[in-house]
Amino acid sequence: MKEHHLSIWFIIGVQLVIMGVIILAASIYGLFFPPENPVLFENLHPGIYEGIALLLLGLVYAIKFRPGSGKE
């Protein structure tokens, strides 16, 4: 019987994608409905950059270490 292993890096990649989507969505929502008392440097929209970075990094890990790719 052939064993199937799921790489921990694939799971981390999927988690990064999920967190990136959540942070990016919340930041885009904040553009249209800004908070009453914004925090310092909110005008630079760091959540959008962080969300995009996590999303891209997660996609790299999820694609590179996907099940059946032959990598561990």
PQR file of N, CA, C, O and H, with PARSE charges and radii, in Angstrom:
ATOM      1  N   MET A   1       0.835  -1.173   0.000 -0.4000 1.5000
ATOM      2  CA  MET A   1       0.000   0.000   0.000 -0.0000 2.0000
ATOM      3  C   MET A   1       0.890   1.251   0.000  0.5500 1.7000
ATOM      4  O   MET A   1       1.825   1.351   0.794 -0.5500 1.4000
ATOM      5  N   LYS A   2       0.600   2.184  -0.878 -0.4000 1.5000
ATOM      6  CA  LYS A   2       1.414   3.380  -1.018 -0.0000 2.0000
ATOM      7  C   LYS A   2       0.968   4.446  -0.004  0.5500 1.7000
ATOM      8  O   LYS A   2      -0.216   4.764   0.104 -0.5500 1.4000
ATOM      9  H   LYS A   2      -0.159   2.103  -1.523  0.4000 1.0000
ATOM     10  N   GLU A   3       1.945   4.986   0.732 -0.4000 1.5000
ATOM     11  CA  GLU A   3       1.638   6.021   1.716 -0.0000 2.0000
ATOM     12  C   GLU A   3       1.677   7.394   1.055  0.5500 1.7000
ATOM     13  O   GLU A   3       2.521   7.662   0.199 -0.5500 1.4000
ATOM     14  H   GLU A   3       2.907   4.728   0.644  0.4000 1.0000
ATOM     15  N   HIS A   4       0.760   8.250   1.460 -0.4000 1.5000
ATOM     16  CA  HIS A   4       0.720   9.621   0.954 -0.0000 2.0000
ATOM     17  C   HIS A   4       1.115  10.549   2.088  0.5500 1.7000
ATOM     18  O   HIS A   4       0.529  10.513   3.170 -0.5500 1.4000
ATOM     19  H   HIS A   4       0.074   8.032   2.154  0.4000 1.0000
ATOM     20  N   HIS A   5       2.109  11.377   1.830 -0.4000 1.5000
ATOM     21  CA  HIS A   5       2.572  12.328   2.831 -0.0000 2.0000
ATOM     22  C   HIS A   5       2.218  13.739   2.378  0.5500 1.7000
ATOM     23  O   HIS A   5       2.304  14.069   1.195 -0.5500 1.4000
ATOM     24  H   HIS A   5       2.585  11.407   0.951  0.4000 1.0000
ATOM     25  N   LEU A   6       1.824  14.553   3.328 -0.4000 1.5000
ATOM     26  CA  LEU A   6       1.507  15.946   3.061 -0.0000 2.0000
ATOM     27  C   LEU A   6       2.622  16.789   3.669  0.5500 1.7000
ATOM     28  O   LEU A   6       2.857  16.749   4.876 -0.5500 1.4000
ATOM     29  H   LEU A   6       1.754  14.286   4.289  0.4000 1.0000
ATOM     30  N   SER A   7       3.295  17.543   2.832 -0.4000 1.5000
ATOM     31  CA  SER A   7       4.423  18.352   3.286 -0.0000 2.0000
ATOM     32  C   SER A   7       3.949  19.464   4.222  0.5500 1.7000
ATOM     33  O   SER A   7       2.914  20.088   3.986 -0.5500 1.4000
ATOM     34  H   SER A   7       3.104  17.576   1.851  0.4000 1.0000
ATOM     35  N   ILE A   8       4.712  19.703   5.280 -0.4000 1.5000
ATOM     36  CA  ILE A   8       4.384  20.777   6.206 -0.0000 2.0000
ATOM     37  C   ILE A   8       4.480  22.133   5.501  0.5500 1.7000
ATOM     38  O   ILE A   8       3.773  23.071   5.869 -0.5500 1.4000
ATOM     39  H   ILE A   8       5.552  19.196   5.472  0.4000 1.0000
ATOM     40  N   TRP A   9       5.343  22.243   4.498 -0.4000 1.5000
ATOM     41  CA  TRP A   9       5.496  23.506   3.767 -0.0000 2.0000
ATOM     42  C   TRP A   9       4.275  23.803   2.914  0.5500 1.7000
ATOM     43  O   TRP A   9       3.938  24.967   2.700 -0.5500 1.4000
ATOM     44  H   TRP A   9       5.918  21.481   4.199  0.4000 1.0000
ATOM     45  N   PHE A  10       3.610  22.766   2.425 -0.4000 1.5000
ATOM     46  CA  PHE A  10       2.365  22.968   1.686 -0.0000 2.0000
ATOM     47  C   PHE A  10       1.293  23.522   2.629  0.5500 1.7000
ATOM     48  O   PHE A  10       0.565  24.447   2.270 -0.5500 1.4000
ATOM     49  H   PHE A  10       3.884  21.820   2.599  0.4000 1.0000
ATOM     50  N   ILE A  11       1.201  22.955   3.827 -0.4000 1.5000
ATOM     51  CA  ILE A  11       0.208  23.412   4.806 -0.0000 2.0000
ATOM     52  C   ILE A  11       0.492  24.860   5.213  0.5500 1.7000
ATOM     53  O   ILE A  11      -0.429  25.670   5.321 -0.5500 1.4000
ATOM     54  H   ILE A  11       1.793  22.203   4.118  0.4000 1.0000
ATOM     55  N   ILE A  12       1.767  25.181   5.436 -0.4000 1.5000
ATOM     56  CA  ILE A  12       2.134  26.557   5.777 -0.0000 2.0000
ATOM     57  C   ILE A  12       1.790  27.495   4.624  0.5500 1.7000
ATOM     58  O   ILE A  12       1.311  28.605   4.855 -0.5500 1.4000
ATOM     59  H   ILE A  12       2.515  24.523   5.348  0.4000 1.0000
ATOM     60  N   GLY A  13       2.026  27.068   3.396 -0.4000 1.5000
ATOM     61  CA  GLY A  13       1.680  27.874   2.227 -0.0000 2.0000
ATOM     62  C   GLY A  13       0.197  28.162   2.149  0.5500 1.7000
ATOM     63  O   GLY A  13      -0.205  29.288   1.855 -0.5500 1.4000
ATOM     64  H   GLY A  13       2.416  26.166   3.208  0.4000 1.0000
ATOM     65  N   VAL A  14      -0.623  27.155   2.410 -0.4000 1.5000
ATOM     66  CA  VAL A  14      -2.078  27.343   2.391 -0.0000 2.0000
ATOM     67  C   VAL A  14      -2.501  28.300   3.505  0.5500 1.7000
ATOM     68  O   VAL A  14      -3.371  29.145   3.296 -0.5500 1.4000
ATOM     69  H   VAL A  14      -0.297  26.240   2.649  0.4000 1.0000
ATOM     70  N   GLN A  15      -1.899  28.174   4.676 -0.4000 1.5000
ATOM     71  CA  GLN A  15      -2.216  29.081   5.782 -0.0000 2.0000
ATOM     72  C   GLN A  15      -1.824  30.523   5.441  0.5500 1.7000
ATOM     73  O   GLN A  15      -2.559  31.458   5.756 -0.5500 1.4000
ATOM     74  H   GLN A  15      -1.192  27.487   4.846  0.4000 1.0000
ATOM     75  N   LEU A  16      -0.683  30.697   4.807 -0.4000 1.5000
ATOM     76  CA  LEU A  16      -0.259  32.040   4.415 -0.0000 2.0000
ATOM     77  C   LEU A  16      -1.213  32.639   3.381  0.5500 1.7000
ATOM     78  O   LEU A  16      -1.515  33.832   3.430 -0.5500 1.4000
ATOM     79  H   LEU A  16      -0.085  29.936   4.551  0.4000 1.0000
ATOM     80  N   VAL A  17      -1.682  31.816   2.453 -0.4000 1.5000
ATOM     81  CA  VAL A  17      -2.645  32.295   1.455 -0.0000 2.0000
ATOM     82  C   VAL A  17      -3.929  32.744   2.150  0.5500 1.7000
ATOM     83  O   VAL A  17      -4.456  33.815   1.848 -0.5500 1.4000
ATOM     84  H   VAL A  17      -1.436  30.848   2.413  0.4000 1.0000
ATOM     85  N   ILE A  18      -4.429  31.938   3.071 -0.4000 1.5000
ATOM     86  CA  ILE A  18      -5.667  32.283   3.775 -0.0000 2.0000
ATOM     87  C   ILE A  18      -5.501  33.578   4.566  0.5500 1.7000
ATOM     88  O   ILE A  18      -6.360  34.458   4.510 -0.5500 1.4000
ATOM     89  H   ILE A  18      -4.000  31.068   3.316  0.4000 1.0000
ATOM     90  N   MET A  19      -4.393  33.692   5.304 -0.4000 1.5000
ATOM     91  CA  MET A  19      -4.157  34.908   6.089 -0.0000 2.0000
ATOM     92  C   MET A  19      -3.960  36.125   5.182  0.5500 1.7000
ATOM     93  O   MET A  19      -4.424  37.219   5.504 -0.5500 1.4000
ATOM     94  H   MET A  19      -3.695  32.977   5.350  0.4000 1.0000
ATOM     95  N   GLY A  20      -3.283  35.941   4.066 -0.4000 1.5000
ATOM     96  CA  GLY A  20      -3.099  37.040   3.120 -0.0000 2.0000
ATOM     97  C   GLY A  20      -4.415  37.541   2.562  0.5500 1.7000
ATOM     98  O   GLY A  20      -4.621  38.748   2.432 -0.5500 1.4000
ATOM     99  H   GLY A  20      -2.906  35.052   3.804  0.4000 1.0000
ATOM    100  N   VAL A  21      -5.308  36.617   2.230 -0.4000 1.5000
ATOM    101  CA  VAL A  21      -6.623  37.005   1.709 -0.0000 2.0000
ATOM    102  C   VAL A  21      -7.421  37.753   2.773  0.5500 1.7000
ATOM    103  O   VAL A  21      -8.063  38.758   2.469 -0.5500 1.4000
ATOM    104  H   VAL A  21      -5.141  35.637   2.335  0.4000 1.0000
ATOM    105  N   ILE A  22      -7.386  37.275   4.012 -0.4000 1.5000
ATOM    106  CA  ILE A  22      -8.133  37.929   5.092 -0.0000 2.0000
ATOM    107  C   ILE A  22      -7.594  39.339   5.341  0.5500 1.7000
ATOM    108  O   ILE A  22      -8.371  40.290   5.438 -0.5500 1.4000
ATOM    109  H   ILE A  22      -6.864  36.458   4.259  0.4000 1.0000
ATOM    110  N   ILE A  23      -6.278  39.479   5.443 -0.4000 1.5000
ATOM    111  CA  ILE A  23      -5.681  40.794   5.707 -0.0000 2.0000
ATOM    112  C   ILE A  23      -5.919  41.740   4.543  0.5500 1.7000
ATOM    113  O   ILE A  23      -6.228  42.913   4.752 -0.5500 1.4000
ATOM    114  H   ILE A  23      -5.647  38.707   5.364  0.4000 1.0000
ATOM    115  N   LEU A  24      -5.779  41.246   3.321 -0.4000 1.5000
ATOM    116  CA  LEU A  24      -6.006  42.083   2.145 -0.0000 2.0000
ATOM    117  C   LEU A  24      -7.461  42.531   2.067  0.5500 1.7000
ATOM    118  O   LEU A  24      -7.730  43.696   1.775 -0.5500 1.4000
ATOM    119  H   LEU A  24      -5.527  40.293   3.151  0.4000 1.0000
ATOM    120  N   ALA A  25      -8.400  41.628   2.324 -0.4000 1.5000
ATOM    121  CA  ALA A  25      -9.820  41.987   2.279 -0.0000 2.0000
ATOM    122  C   ALA A  25     -10.159  43.021   3.355  0.5500 1.7000
ATOM    123  O   ALA A  25     -10.888  43.977   3.090 -0.5500 1.4000
ATOM    124  H   ALA A  25      -8.181  40.681   2.561  0.4000 1.0000
ATOM    125  N   ALA A  26      -9.632  42.831   4.563 -0.4000 1.5000
ATOM    126  CA  ALA A  26      -9.897  43.785   5.642 -0.0000 2.0000
ATOM    127  C   ALA A  26      -9.298  45.154   5.317  0.5500 1.7000
ATOM    128  O   ALA A  26      -9.890  46.183   5.643 -0.5500 1.4000
ATOM    129  H   ALA A  26      -9.040  42.055   4.778  0.4000 1.0000
ATOM    130  N   SER A  27      -8.139  45.171   4.685 -0.4000 1.5000
ATOM    131  CA  SER A  27      -7.494  46.441   4.341 -0.0000 2.0000
ATOM    132  C   SER A  27      -8.229  47.156   3.221  0.5500 1.7000
ATOM    133  O   SER A  27      -8.345  48.382   3.239 -0.5500 1.4000
ATOM    134  H   SER A  27      -7.657  44.335   4.421  0.4000 1.0000
ATOM    135  N   ILE A  28      -8.723  46.408   2.252 -0.4000 1.5000
ATOM    136  CA  ILE A  28      -9.504  47.024   1.172 -0.0000 2.0000
ATOM    137  C   ILE A  28     -10.822  47.569   1.734  0.5500 1.7000
ATOM    138  O   ILE A  28     -11.277  48.641   1.336 -0.5500 1.4000
ATOM    139  H   ILE A  28      -8.629  45.413   2.238  0.4000 1.0000
ATOM    140  N   TYR A  29     -11.423  46.828   2.656 -0.4000 1.5000
ATOM    141  CA  TYR A  29     -12.633  47.326   3.326 -0.0000 2.0000
ATOM    142  C   TYR A  29     -12.329  48.638   4.051  0.5500 1.7000
ATOM    143  O   TYR A  29     -13.141  49.563   4.038 -0.5500 1.4000
ATOM    144  H   TYR A  29     -11.054  45.957   2.980  0.4000 1.0000
ATOM    145  N   GLY A  30     -11.147  48.714   4.685 -0.4000 1.5000
ATOM    146  CA  GLY A  30     -10.742  49.925   5.394 -0.0000 2.0000
ATOM    147  C   GLY A  30     -10.535  51.119   4.479  0.5500 1.7000
ATOM    148  O   GLY A  30     -10.630  52.263   4.923 -0.5500 1.4000
ATOM    149  H   GLY A  30     -10.487  47.962   4.696  0.4000 1.0000
ATOM    150  N   LEU A  31     -10.253  50.869   3.200 -0.4000 1.5000
ATOM    151  CA  LEU A  31     -10.140  51.976   2.248 -0.0000 2.0000
ATOM    152  C   LEU A  31     -11.489  52.647   2.017  0.5500 1.7000
ATOM    153  O   LEU A  31     -11.571  53.872   1.925 -0.5500 1.4000
ATOM    154  H   LEU A  31     -10.176  49.940   2.838  0.4000 1.0000
ATOM    155  N   PHE A  32     -12.537  51.849   1.924 -0.4000 1.5000
ATOM    156  CA  PHE A  32     -13.863  52.380   1.635 -0.0000 2.0000
ATOM    157  C   PHE A  32     -14.599  52.856   2.886  0.5500 1.7000
ATOM    158  O   PHE A  32     -15.452  53.741   2.812 -0.5500 1.4000
ATOM    159  H   PHE A  32     -12.471  50.854   1.998  0.4000 1.0000
ATOM    160  N   PHE A  33     -14.269  52.267   4.029 -0.4000 1.5000
ATOM    161  CA  PHE A  33     -14.878  52.648   5.297 -0.0000 2.0000
ATOM    162  C   PHE A  33     -13.769  52.900   6.314  0.5500 1.7000
ATOM    163  O   PHE A  33     -13.511  52.055   7.172 -0.5500 1.4000
ATOM    164  H   PHE A  33     -13.576  51.548   4.089  0.4000 1.0000
ATOM    165  N   PRO A  34     -13.108  54.065   6.224 -0.5600 1.5000
ATOM    166  CA  PRO A  34     -11.974  54.341   7.118  0.2800 2.0000
ATOM    167  C   PRO A  34     -12.418  54.443   8.577  0.5500 1.7000
ATOM    168  O   PRO A  34     -13.549  54.839   8.862 -0.5500 1.4000
ATOM    169  N   PRO A  35     -11.521  54.082   9.499 -0.5600 1.5000
ATOM    170  CA  PRO A  35     -11.871  54.157  10.918  0.2800 2.0000
ATOM    171  C   PRO A  35     -12.014  55.612  11.368  0.5500 1.7000
ATOM    172  O   PRO A  35     -11.453  56.528  10.766 -0.5500 1.4000
ATOM    173  N   GLU A  36     -12.774  55.794  12.435 -0.4000 1.5000
ATOM    174  CA  GLU A  36     -12.997  57.132  12.963 -0.0000 2.0000
ATOM    175  C   GLU A  36     -11.702  57.743  13.489  0.5500 1.7000
ATOM    176  O   GLU A  36     -11.453  58.933  13.293 -0.5500 1.4000
ATOM    177  H   GLU A  36     -13.229  55.050  12.924  0.4000 1.0000
ATOM    178  N   ASN A  37     -10.876  56.937  14.154 -0.4000 1.5000
ATOM    179  CA  ASN A  37      -9.592  57.385  14.685 -0.0000 2.0000
ATOM    180  C   ASN A  37      -8.488  56.534  14.053  0.5500 1.7000
ATOM    181  O   ASN A  37      -8.129  55.492  14.601 -0.5500 1.4000
ATOM    182  H   ASN A  37     -11.078  55.971  14.313  0.4000 1.0000
ATOM    183  N   PRO A  38      -7.949  56.959  12.916 -0.5600 1.5000
ATOM    184  CA  PRO A  38      -6.924  56.143  12.251  0.2800 2.0000
ATOM    185  C   PRO A  38      -5.611  56.102  13.037  0.5500 1.7000
ATOM    186  O   PRO A  38      -5.281  57.036  13.767 -0.5500 1.4000
ATOM    187  N   VAL A  39      -4.887  55.025  12.876 -0.4000 1.5000
ATOM    188  CA  VAL A  39      -3.590  54.872  13.528 -0.0000 2.0000
ATOM    189  C   VAL A  39      -2.518  55.577  12.706  0.5500 1.7000
ATOM    190  O   VAL A  39      -2.749  55.981  11.567 -0.5500 1.4000
ATOM    191  H   VAL A  39      -5.156  54.266  12.282  0.4000 1.0000
ATOM    192  N   LEU A  40      -1.349  55.715  13.306 -0.4000 1.5000
ATOM    193  CA  LEU A  40      -0.241  56.376  12.641 -0.0000 2.0000
ATOM    194  C   LEU A  40       0.150  55.616  11.374  0.5500 1.7000
ATOM    195  O   LEU A  40       0.201  54.386  11.390 -0.5500 1.4000
ATOM    196  H   LEU A  40      -1.161  55.387  14.232  0.4000 1.0000
ATOM    197  N   PHE A  41       0.419  56.305  10.307 -0.4000 1.5000
ATOM    198  CA  PHE A  41       0.819  55.760   9.007 -0.0000 2.0000
ATOM    199  C   PHE A  41      -0.282  54.945   8.326  0.5500 1.7000
ATOM    200  O   PHE A  41       0.003  54.151   7.429 -0.5500 1.4000
ATOM    201  H   PHE A  41       0.378  57.304  10.294  0.4000 1.0000
ATOM    202  N   GLU A  42      -1.524  55.133   8.740 -0.4000 1.5000
ATOM    203  CA  GLU A  42      -2.624  54.427   8.085 -0.0000 2.0000
ATOM    204  C   GLU A  42      -2.777  54.868   6.632  0.5500 1.7000
ATOM    205  O   GLU A  42      -3.270  54.115   5.792 -0.5500 1.4000
ATOM    206  H   GLU A  42      -1.755  55.778   9.468  0.4000 1.0000
ATOM    207  N   ASN A  43      -2.346  56.103   6.345 -0.4000 1.5000
ATOM    208  CA  ASN A  43      -2.441  56.614   4.974 -0.0000 2.0000
ATOM    209  C   ASN A  43      -1.514  55.874   4.009  0.5500 1.7000
ATOM    210  O   ASN A  43      -1.668  56.004   2.794 -0.5500 1.4000
ATOM    211  H   ASN A  43      -1.945  56.715   7.027  0.4000 1.0000
ATOM    212  N   LEU A  44      -0.553  55.101   4.527 -0.4000 1.5000
ATOM    213  CA  LEU A  44       0.337  54.309   3.665 -0.0000 2.0000
ATOM    214  C   LEU A  44      -0.249  52.942   3.338  0.5500 1.7000
ATOM    215  O   LEU A  44       0.267  52.240   2.469 -0.5500 1.4000
ATOM    216  H   LEU A  44      -0.428  54.996   5.513  0.4000 1.0000
ATOM    217  N   HIS A  45      -1.321  52.559   4.022 -0.4000 1.5000
ATOM    218  CA  HIS A  45      -2.033  51.298   3.796 -0.0000 2.0000
ATOM    219  C   HIS A  45      -1.119  50.074   3.891  0.5500 1.7000
ATOM    220  O   HIS A  45      -0.996  49.317   2.929 -0.5500 1.4000
ATOM    221  H   HIS A  45      -1.740  53.130   4.728  0.4000 1.0000
ATOM    222  N   PRO A  46      -0.479  49.878   5.046 -0.5600 1.5000
ATOM    223  CA  PRO A  46       0.453  48.747   5.182  0.2800 2.0000
ATOM    224  C   PRO A  46      -0.237  47.387   5.109  0.5500 1.7000
ATOM    225  O   PRO A  46       0.392  46.403   4.721 -0.5500 1.4000
ATOM    226  N   GLY A  47      -1.502  47.315   5.470 -0.4000 1.5000
ATOM    227  CA  GLY A  47      -2.216  46.044   5.409 -0.0000 2.0000
ATOM    228  C   GLY A  47      -2.349  45.509   3.997  0.5500 1.7000
ATOM    229  O   GLY A  47      -2.332  44.297   3.780 -0.5500 1.4000
ATOM    230  H   GLY A  47      -2.012  48.115   5.786  0.4000 1.0000
ATOM    231  N   ILE A  48      -2.481  46.407   3.042 -0.4000 1.5000
ATOM    232  CA  ILE A  48      -2.587  45.977   1.642 -0.0000 2.0000
ATOM    233  C   ILE A  48      -1.272  45.347   1.196  0.5500 1.7000
ATOM    234  O   ILE A  48      -1.272  44.297   0.554 -0.5500 1.4000
ATOM    235  H   ILE A  48      -2.495  47.392   3.219  0.4000 1.0000
ATOM    236  N   TYR A  49      -0.163  45.978   1.531 -0.4000 1.5000
ATOM    237  CA  TYR A  49       1.139  45.429   1.149 -0.0000 2.0000
ATOM    238  C   TYR A  49       1.417  44.110   1.870  0.5500 1.7000
ATOM    239  O   TYR A  49       1.946  43.171   1.275 -0.5500 1.4000
ATOM    240  H   TYR A  49      -0.163  46.831   2.052  0.4000 1.0000
ATOM    241  N   GLU A  50       1.061  44.047   3.147 -0.4000 1.5000
ATOM    242  CA  GLU A  50       1.271  42.817   3.905 -0.0000 2.0000
ATOM    243  C   GLU A  50       0.401  41.689   3.368  0.5500 1.7000
ATOM    244  O   GLU A  50       0.856  40.551   3.250 -0.5500 1.4000
ATOM    245  H   GLU A  50       0.632  44.810   3.630  0.4000 1.0000
ATOM    246  N   GLY A  51      -0.839  41.999   3.046 -0.4000 1.5000
ATOM    247  CA  GLY A  51      -1.737  40.984   2.501 -0.0000 2.0000
ATOM    248  C   GLY A  51      -1.248  40.444   1.173  0.5500 1.7000
ATOM    249  O   GLY A  51      -1.299  39.237   0.934 -0.5500 1.4000
ATOM    250  H   GLY A  51      -1.209  42.923   3.141  0.4000 1.0000
ATOM    251  N   ILE A  52      -0.775  41.327   0.308 -0.4000 1.5000
ATOM    252  CA  ILE A  52      -0.253  40.895  -0.991 -0.0000 2.0000
ATOM    253  C   ILE A  52       1.001  40.053  -0.804  0.5500 1.7000
ATOM    254  O   ILE A  52       1.168  39.031  -1.469 -0.5500 1.4000
ATOM    255  H   ILE A  52      -0.734  42.307   0.503  0.4000 1.0000
ATOM    256  N   ALA A  53       1.888  40.477   0.099 -0.4000 1.5000
ATOM    257  CA  ALA A  53       3.129  39.731   0.339 -0.0000 2.0000
ATOM    258  C   ALA A  53       2.834  38.327   0.872  0.5500 1.7000
ATOM    259  O   ALA A  53       3.418  37.351   0.399 -0.5500 1.4000
ATOM    260  H   ALA A  53       1.753  41.308   0.640  0.4000 1.0000
ATOM    261  N   LEU A  54       1.935  38.218   1.849 -0.4000 1.5000
ATOM    262  CA  LEU A  54       1.589  36.911   2.392 -0.0000 2.0000
ATOM    263  C   LEU A  54       0.917  36.037   1.340  0.5500 1.7000
ATOM    264  O   LEU A  54       1.183  34.838   1.259 -0.5500 1.4000
ATOM    265  H   LEU A  54       1.461  39.010   2.234  0.4000 1.0000
ATOM    266  N   LEU A  55       0.055  36.634   0.545 -0.4000 1.5000
ATOM    267  CA  LEU A  55      -0.623  35.886  -0.506 -0.0000 2.0000
ATOM    268  C   LEU A  55       0.365  35.331  -1.519  0.5500 1.7000
ATOM    269  O   LEU A  55       0.280  34.162  -1.895 -0.5500 1.4000
ATOM    270  H   LEU A  55      -0.162  37.608   0.611  0.4000 1.0000
ATOM    271  N   LEU A  56       1.294  36.154  -1.960 -0.4000 1.5000
ATOM    272  CA  LEU A  56       2.285  35.692  -2.947 -0.0000 2.0000
ATOM    273  C   LEU A  56       3.229  34.649  -2.366  0.5500 1.7000
ATOM    274  O   LEU A  56       3.524  33.646  -3.015 -0.5500 1.4000
ATOM    275  H   LEU A  56       1.363  37.104  -1.655  0.4000 1.0000
ATOM    276  N   LEU A  57       3.704  34.882  -1.148 -0.4000 1.5000
ATOM    277  CA  LEU A  57       4.598  33.917  -0.505 -0.0000 2.0000
ATOM    278  C   LEU A  57       3.883  32.587  -0.284  0.5500 1.7000
ATOM    279  O   LEU A  57       4.459  31.523  -0.509 -0.5500 1.4000
ATOM    280  H   LEU A  57       3.465  35.697  -0.620  0.4000 1.0000
ATOM    281  N   GLY A  58       2.644  32.650   0.153 -0.4000 1.5000
ATOM    282  CA  GLY A  58       1.865  31.439   0.354 -0.0000 2.0000
ATOM    283  C   GLY A  58       1.639  30.679  -0.943  0.5500 1.7000
ATOM    284  O   GLY A  58       1.701  29.449  -0.963 -0.5500 1.4000
ATOM    285  H   GLY A  58       2.176  33.515   0.336  0.4000 1.0000
ATOM    286  N   LEU A  59       1.380  31.397  -2.018 -0.4000 1.5000
ATOM    287  CA  LEU A  59       1.201  30.738  -3.313 -0.0000 2.0000
ATOM    288  C   LEU A  59       2.481  30.043  -3.773  0.5500 1.7000
ATOM    289  O   LEU A  59       2.432  28.949  -4.335 -0.5500 1.4000
ATOM    290  H   LEU A  59       1.329  32.396  -2.002  0.4000 1.0000
ATOM    291  N   VAL A  60       3.618  30.680  -3.534 -0.4000 1.5000
ATOM    292  CA  VAL A  60       4.896  30.058  -3.902 -0.0000 2.0000
ATOM    293  C   VAL A  60       5.086  28.745  -3.153  0.5500 1.7000
ATOM    294  O   VAL A  60       5.425  27.724  -3.752 -0.5500 1.4000
ATOM    295  H   VAL A  60       3.657  31.569  -3.078  0.4000 1.0000
ATOM    296  N   TYR A  61       4.867  28.775  -1.844 -0.4000 1.5000
ATOM    297  CA  TYR A  61       5.019  27.549  -1.047 -0.0000 2.0000
ATOM    298  C   TYR A  61       3.980  26.496  -1.432  0.5500 1.7000
ATOM    299  O   TYR A  61       4.314  25.319  -1.563 -0.5500 1.4000
ATOM    300  H   TYR A  61       4.591  29.604  -1.357  0.4000 1.0000
ATOM    301  N   ALA A  62       2.739  26.903  -1.612 -0.4000 1.5000
ATOM    302  CA  ALA A  62       1.678  25.945  -1.913 -0.0000 2.0000
ATOM    303  C   ALA A  62       1.891  25.291  -3.282  0.5500 1.7000
ATOM    304  O   ALA A  62       1.605  24.107  -3.454 -0.5500 1.4000
ATOM    305  H   ALA A  62       2.467  27.859  -1.505  0.4000 1.0000
ATOM    306  N   ILE A  63       2.380  26.043  -4.233 -0.4000 1.5000
ATOM    307  CA  ILE A  63       2.614  25.478  -5.570 -0.0000 2.0000
ATOM    308  C   ILE A  63       3.881  24.630  -5.585  0.5500 1.7000
ATOM    309  O   ILE A  63       3.897  23.546  -6.166 -0.5500 1.4000
ATOM    310  H   ILE A  63       2.612  27.006  -4.093  0.4000 1.0000
ATOM    311  N   LYS A  64       4.932  25.115  -4.955 -0.4000 1.5000
ATOM    312  CA  LYS A  64       6.207  24.393  -4.976 -0.0000 2.0000
ATOM    313  C   LYS A  64       6.120  23.056  -4.241  0.5500 1.7000
ATOM    314  O   LYS A  64       6.703  22.067  -4.686 -0.5500 1.4000
ATOM    315  H   LYS A  64       4.919  25.997  -4.483  0.4000 1.0000
ATOM    316  N   PHE A  65       5.399  23.019  -3.122 -0.4000 1.5000
ATOM    317  CA  PHE A  65       5.349  21.813  -2.294 -0.0000 2.0000
ATOM    318  C   PHE A  65       3.980  21.133  -2.340  0.5500 1.7000
ATOM    319  O   PHE A  65       3.604  20.444  -1.392 -0.5500 1.4000
ATOM    320  H   PHE A  65       4.926  23.822  -2.760  0.4000 1.0000
ATOM    321  N   ARG A  66       3.232  21.318  -3.428 -0.4000 1.5000
ATOM    322  CA  ARG A  66       1.912  20.695  -3.530 -0.0000 2.0000
ATOM    323  C   ARG A  66       2.034  19.175  -3.534  0.5500 1.7000
ATOM    324  O   ARG A  66       3.057  18.631  -3.949 -0.5500 1.4000
ATOM    325  H   ARG A  66       3.537  21.877  -4.199  0.4000 1.0000
ATOM    326  N   PRO A  67       0.994  18.494  -3.072 -0.5600 1.5000
ATOM    327  CA  PRO A  67       1.041  17.030  -3.064  0.2800 2.0000
ATOM    328  C   PRO A  67       1.215  16.468  -4.474  0.5500 1.7000
ATOM    329  O   PRO A  67       0.565  16.911  -5.422 -0.5500 1.4000
ATOM    330  N   GLY A  68       2.089  15.501  -4.587 -0.4000 1.5000
ATOM    331  CA  GLY A  68       2.343  14.884  -5.879 -0.0000 2.0000
ATOM    332  C   GLY A  68       3.432  15.556  -6.690  0.5500 1.7000
ATOM    333  O   GLY A  68       3.708  15.140  -7.815 -0.5500 1.4000
ATOM    334  H   GLY A  68       2.617  15.141  -3.817  0.4000 1.0000
ATOM    335  N   SER A  69       4.069  16.608  -6.132 -0.4000 1.5000
ATOM    336  CA  SER A  69       5.118  17.298  -6.880 -0.0000 2.0000
ATOM    337  C   SER A  69       6.470  16.601  -6.748  0.5500 1.7000
ATOM    338  O   SER A  69       7.406  16.925  -7.478 -0.5500 1.4000
ATOM    339  H   SER A  69       3.845  16.946  -5.218  0.4000 1.0000
ATOM    340  N   GLY A  70       6.580  15.641  -5.817 -0.4000 1.5000
ATOM    341  CA  GLY A  70       7.827  14.898  -5.648 -0.0000 2.0000
ATOM    342  C   GLY A  70       8.803  15.558  -4.718  0.5500 1.7000
ATOM    343  O   GLY A  70       9.903  15.042  -4.525 -0.5500 1.4000
ATOM    344  H   GLY A  70       5.819  15.378  -5.224  0.4000 1.0000
ATOM    345  N   LYS A  71       8.438  16.705  -4.119 -0.4000 1.5000
ATOM    346  CA  LYS A  71       9.308  17.389  -3.176 -0.0000 2.0000
ATOM    347  C   LYS A  71       8.790  17.175  -1.779  0.5500 1.7000
ATOM    348  O   LYS A  71       7.597  16.948  -1.576 -0.5500 1.4000
ATOM    349  H   LYS A  71       7.544  17.124  -4.276  0.4000 1.0000
ATOM    350  N   GLU A  72       9.697  17.249  -0.800 -0.4000 1.5000
ATOM    351  CA  GLU A  72       9.272  17.066   0.592 -0.0000 2.0000
ATOM    352  C   GLU A  72       9.231  18.370   1.292  0.5500 1.7000
ATOM    353  O   GLU A  72       8.896  18.425   2.476 -0.5500 1.4000
ATOM    354  H   GLU A  72      10.666  17.433  -0.965  0.4000 1.0000
TER
END
